[in-house]
Amino acid sequence: MRITVIGTGYVGLVSGACFAEIGHEVRCVDKVEAKIEALLRGEMPIYEPGLDALVARNVEAGRLSFSTDLVPALEGAEAVFIAVGTPSRKTDGHADLSYVYGAAREIAAAATQRLVIVTKSTVPVGTGDEIERIIAEVAPDAQIDVASNPEFLREGAAIGDFMQPDRVVIGTQTDHAHQVLHDIYLPIEQQGAPLLFTARRTSELIKYAANAFLSIKITFINEIADLCEAVGADVRDVSRGIGLDNRIGTKFLNAGPGYGGSCFPKDTLALLKTAEDFQSPIRVVDAVVHVNETRKRAMGRKVIRAMGGNVRGKIATVLGLTFKPDTDDMREAPSLSIIQALQDAGVHVRAHDPEGVEQARTMLKGVEFVDDPYGAADGAHAVVIVTEWDVYKSLDLSVIAESMAQKVLVDLRNIYSEADAQAAGLAYTAVGRVANGAAPSMDATAANDQPAQTRAIA
Ligand code: NAD
């Protein structure tokens, strides 16, 4: 089947390449010429494991092509997927749908054949209805169905997630759209992935409900981690202890510096706006957004305490800048707030990241970027692990400690054990764990402003 994909970002490019891989003829369109030129040269605009080979294979096979020109790219297509960005609107935090509606207008103006427009972008409930209105205005005689097919892929594991998804959610209002989308996803269904067909509005809401639920899970374990520090418990065992319950599951239960990325922050905000508009508040998500936002800067204060409080003029080395490993995406990364908090306290920040430095340079001021994690630790007063890249999981801590001015390791991803750090001569601070299982009394906790963990480990 011929498919057009609008937008060659994470979702558009991965979806386009994967649709080609399962046998469709795919044309990907983007407005940004430099992106398309790079793709035509075989260069990927994003870092995603396996993507370059997947794209090269399908371009070579003649199933995948790139262009800035929508009109020829739509020729003969039966479906066009809109995969443009839906960032938070600057004025009120709701989803900015201007790119989606812009793309819908362009498609309506260019379409000459029967077509199904599919929103793959994450869009609030009712967006499909508005796209229908736009089509009626721009091309009243066009034969266009509008469907919803939200994407659930994770950056860093995007190809596997697309090819072997837990489920594919498809929202349609017509039999024709249902049939076209079923045909498109048949090869993926045949490999065992369930296709969930539902109404368009329900499909739009499923995406937000999924991301909100995962954000709740992360925030829940982060607050349990704080309680672990106060009572002398170990959050890793709490996670395992609850996660092994099938009703809960082990995923998204790693305590850390708070969620970031291109999706959870904006999608939770947009869901709250929808809930507000429909006077149906979701208070638990409201709390999650607030807790997560304050947590990121609180992690900066945690580092400052671990460094001894008086930090002006000291050096902190941040290992990991991207919001998670295996991506170069810096959007809403916790590292941004943590570094700002450190700089506000007069700390000189050095940073290392395997893939994120190029983006980070455009977002961070006054940070010294270093090519190698060992060199980055030289003369530092603290090393802070913010993102759990594989390269940070097997550091030689004694080599790190040797060159440091003050031997402090703050492990915001709970990679190391206290024993490992101590063996290297490093004072160790983690998340949701206390030194030697120390159990502060309730009185001691109440009497002291300092978090229990800092007291226990210092
Ligand atoms: P992105 O910003 O990386 O890419 C969007 C692309 O669309 C850009 O290259 C932009 O130039 C292009 N574009 C915008 N308007 C255009 C137009 N009219 N014609 C052609 N190209 C146009 O975005 P992304 O991260 O891929 O996200 C896209 C959507 O998918 C968002 O709604 C997002 O919430 C959702 N989503 C993202 C992820 C993720 O992990 N990134 C996962 C699931 C869902």
Residues whose N, C-alpha, C, O or C-beta is under 5 A from the ligand:
A	BS01	NAD	I6 G7 T8 G9 Y10 V11 G12 V29 D30 K31 V32 A83 V84 G85 T86 Y99 G102 A103 K120 S121 T122 E151 F152 L153 R154 E155 S262
